[in-house]
């Protein structure tokens, strides 16, 4: 390689450029899919459902899940989150060596069976590595926002690999609507406040501050007065409620207001003061978080969103964006600190550049390893790449330091390089092999939760292997260029220095008589 220095340097630059391209083309994710042996099933019934309906659905789903041999035990909860129409199943699976199906395969197997239960929306989720993508849309125009979310929801359902697709804009709850007749209410001397208070107290009870209290020795119990729940859905009963008018006269509610049942949003979610609607989906093992987001962003409904609708990163996508954004600062800071330490150790600014050449060469090895093992660039892979920045420099340090000492003892440049290669080959291979062997159990996925840590070990092993090979080829060539450039600077500055010029003039002046004497003779 010393005879083809220019070709070697160009090949190293091309390899680094290909590494950058590979980094941009590999799939990205927050963390790799993890078989935690625990599945979470979220259950949602239509708004307005009663607690007994939720309990009945939860029991049906529990019986379906318990039929599978992979299930160890199950915890069922009805009315989770304070909502009577919500439920939750926490399914604990048997240890991985005691079941044939992985967690993802188990969820795919039972999903069609759970969806057969009528009146319930089912989705799997919970925890890191659960494979959920969250698209958050906001707008100050609620109608346009809902239309956009519904169109996006319709198109997302057609994306292969995405399941459990839901939107927070689809849930409406039945409600009792009272429209006051202001003219007739004024004739009867009934205020709008009295109409609203009568409907509220009869259907839901008075507010806590106005409720009477039953005094006990140690506490007070609020007393709630309202009509029997079985009459709460009868308009005739609600219309016959009495409202106080002028002079304490009681008039029917139906004579001063129009009462009807309707449906509407049971809650309004906001993000930064704007109305928000979220579209959630779960992606399978064949997709990563970055690929799932890209597929959604490529949909026509997303590309042609109205200007008033904005997307905000949420969930795992937001965390992934923050991690990848901070990765660049971590790499830059680490490289600068490494260079500063090398400058102090080598007492110069040029030869540390030679050692730093091993850093870009290791990046390609880490990415090639992830590509060969079909692993995405996730948080753990980025941690492995940062670790490489401190590991791969040791090979270059061994070579450069030996070359400098050998040249100081009288060897030529080429002799020092070949001597360093022969002498330092064994310690370089020993240290690299030891580090690779230590990472191999994690890289091949041994141990619980190894799926998440495997990308980190693969990145370290690939980077060490490739940098060791390329360091022995590229670093000596870069060392020759740096050494030649350092010699050139030393000669140039020595020639241009005032002390060197004064010494040269003085020597010429002292030699003039000798030269003239030689000429006379």
Buried (B, 14 or more C-beta within 10 A) or exposed (E): BEEEBEEBBEBBEEBBEEBEEBBEEBBBBBBBBBBBBBBBBBBBBBBBBEBEBBBBBBEBBBEBBEEBEBBBEBEBBBBBEEBBBBBBBBBEBEEEEEBEBBBBBBBBEBBEBBEEBEEBBBBBBBEBBBBBBBBBBBBEBBEBBBBBBBBBBEBBEEBEBBBBBBBBBEBBBEBBEBEBBEEEBEBBBBBEEBBEBBBBBBBEBBEEEEBEEEEEEEEEEEEEEEBEEEEBEEEEBBBEBEBBBEEEEEBEBBBBBEBEEEBEBBEEBEBEEBBBBBBBBBBBBEBBBBBBBEBBEEBEBBEEBEEEBBBBBBBBBBBBBEBBEEBEEBBEEBBEEBBEEBBEEBEEEBBBBBBBBBBBBBBBBBBBBBBEBEBBBBBBBBBBBBBBBEBBBBBBBBBBBBBBEBBEEEBEBEEBBBBBBEEBEEEBEEBBEEBBEEBEEBBBBEEEEBBBBBBBBBBBBBBBBBBBBBBBEBBBBBBBBBBEEBEEEEEEEEEEEEEEEEEEEEEEEEEEEEEEEEEEE
